[in-house]
Amino acid sequence: MKMLKLFLLTCLLAGSLWAQAPKAEAKVSELMSKDLPNYPGKEGLMIMVEYPPGSVDPVHRHYANAFVYVLEGSIVMQVKGGKEVTLTPGQTFYEGPDDIHVVGRNASTTQPAKFIVVLLKDKGAPVLVPMNDTNKGE
């Protein structure tokens, strides 16, 4: 009985430590930025996002049209009011300028994932705006 209690305590402690461990952050690389002369004040931005295993994005928005194309691995995406989807290489996802991105993560805890995002946005506007409790309802 003492061994069972010790085992359970060890499992609880290990789970607690795992939950507190820092999550791997995504690596974002700018691939191209281009002013759009036919759309004054707008620019196109292409980025590559690399999710390490277990990577999770904060809730955020882009205030842009965002087109996602998965290159490697699998990712899970969801915008507020939409369905959660798991995407694999060759699949796409869209976020509109009014969407709040509530789920963005690597579907795997053991394999990396990589995807391209093309953003059509206001020139000079930030790529990502984290949402906190005061601005999640926008």
N, C-alpha and C positions, 0 to 999 in steps of 0.2 A: 504494500500500500504506500509506503514511503517513497518507493521508486516511481510509482505512478504520479504521486503529487509532485515530486521533483521534476519529472518529465513534463508535466503540464505547466509548471511554473517556468521551466526553461522555454517551452513553446510560446507562452505568453510574452515573456521577456524578449525573445527573438522577434516575434511579430511586432512588438512595440518599437523596437529599435529599427526594424525595416521600415515601418510607417514613418519614422522620424528621419530616416536617411534622406539626404538631399537627392532630389530627382535630377537625372541628367538633362541638361538644357539643350535645346535645338541650336544648331550652328546655321546661321543665315549668311549667305554670300550674295552680294549684288553682282549680277551678270551683265546687266545693260540698263541704261537710263536714257530716255530720248524725249525731248520736247515734242509735242504734237501740234505743229503749226496750224493744222486745219481745225483744231480745238483750242483756241487761245486759253492760256492759264492751266492747261492740262499736260500731263506727262505719262508716258508708259514706263513702267519699271519691271524688270524681270529679275527674280531672285531664285536661288536654289536653297532649299531647306533640307538639312540633314538631321534626322531624329536618331539619337542613340537609342539603344534598347531601353524601354520604359519611359522615354521622354514624354512629357505632358505640357501643353501650352496653358497659360493662364486664360481666363475668359477675356475676350478682346473684340475689337472691331477694327475695320480698316478704313472706313469712309471712302471706299473705292470699289470698283468692279474688280473682283479677284477671280482669276481663272487658274485652277490647280490641275497639274498633270503629274501622276505618280510614275517615277522612274524605277525605283527599287523598293522591296519590302511591302509592307501594308500599313495603312494609316486609317484612323477613325476620325471622322469629321461630322459635325452637326452645328447647324445654326438654330438660334432660338425659334421655336415653333415648327422646326423641320424634324425629319427623322434622322437618327444616327445611322451613318453608313460606313462600311469598311471598304476601302479602296485598295486595289492591287495594281501592279504595273500596267500602264496603258489606260487606266481609268481616270476620269476627270470629276471635278467638283467646282461649283460656282458659289461665290458669296457676293451679294449686292452691297451697295454703299450703306444701306440701312440695317443690314444684318448684324446680329451679335453672334460671334463665334463662341458657342458654349462648350463644344468638345473639339479638341485637336490633340491627337496623341498617336504615338507609335502603337500599333496593334500588338506588337511583340515585346516581350521582356528580355528576349535573347538575341534578336536580329535587328540591325539598323534599318532605317527607311530613308528614302530620298525622293524629293519631289520639286517640281518647278512651279513657281507662282508668277503670273503676269498680272500686274496691277495697273489699272487705268485710273489715275487719281489727280487731285489738284496738285499743281507744281509746288514742291517744297513741303507738302503735307507729310506728317509722319506715316511710316509704313504701317505701324500697329499702335493702337491706343488701348492700353489695358483698361478693363472695366472693373470698378470697385462697387461696393454696395450702394454708393450714392448715384452712380450713373448707369447701373445695369438696366434700369427700367426705360431708358430712352428709346 
